[in-house]
């Protein structure tokens, strides 16, 4: 028996998130075989909506690891222009990750992965800037194990976080979006955290189910050179298969001048921030707002949406909220503020201990 929740999610991704219509060229990228039920529903719906071409590309984590284990310098630096050409023709992109082993790349040399990521960045930029795109993860045993859930429990969690009324959610976060868009200065205070930065002149954006699934945030970016202070993140994070805990960053004039962690390798951590000149500057600041995501599961797509959290992201800025920073990385490091934290906009307290204190925002708690 088919799962009606899969059909509901396909409807959201095709009709709401990417608004597939007659004449569209659609690329569906998916990894692993677990997402096939969703891929089939999306493929069928795209054709029914009149897309003139729907391409589907399959990848498998074992093959990707083989590449990193075996590839030499010329292969790492080879730019697949045909993939960029295909992305230039696409109007819609839907990406579905079905990773089974979240530690698959734990022993891959990080510089190799960073180098390849730099090479492929123009393709990612083209997708982000010029297509109607959305990405999601699909429930697998690996993700369920990392979340300390059974597969059935994780499926309930996943569809609960994704299959919500996104137009209604969009209306509910409008006041916060406008508030952030008008603000000039931000201060965040919490245990071992005191950050100050400007967001003046940077657009605020509602993340309302259009680009990430699950979704649920309001984001902007700090003025590139304005960040001062320090932050201690309290959510574990995987980057290229390597886990980091207790990441602590110190900033001066926007730049990370000191980076360390209590779990993971400080050397590996700093290699990430030494990827390029933009990696030590911040490209995003956001409030997490998805009420159906309450605890971290070591998957950024979910963890950055945790209700009562914020993320402060070293690396590439989005062009819709652009502070000019460019980097091969975009690492959404998350700090949960529930029970410990204050956020001020232009000197006014708007959130305390992960709950909004402004009357017009209390419905988001």
Secondary structure, 3 states (H helix, E strand, C coil): CCCHHHHHHHHHHHHHHCCCCCCCEEEEEEECCCCHHHHHHHHHHHHHCCCCEEEEEEECHHHHHHHHHHCCHHHHHCCCHHHHHHHHHCCEEEEEECCCCCCCCCCCCHHHHHHHHHHHHHHHHHHHHHCEEEEEECCCHHHHHHCCCCHHHHHHHHHHHHCCCHHHHHHHCHHHHHHHHHCCEEEEEECCEEEEEECCCCCCEEECCCCEECCCEEEECCCCCCCEEEEECCCCEEECCEEEECCEEEEECCEEEEEECCECCHHHHHHHHCCCHHHHCEEEEEEECECCCCCCCCCHHHHCCECCEEEEEEECCCHHHCCCCCCCCEECCEEECCCCCEEEECCEEEEECCEECCHHHHHHC
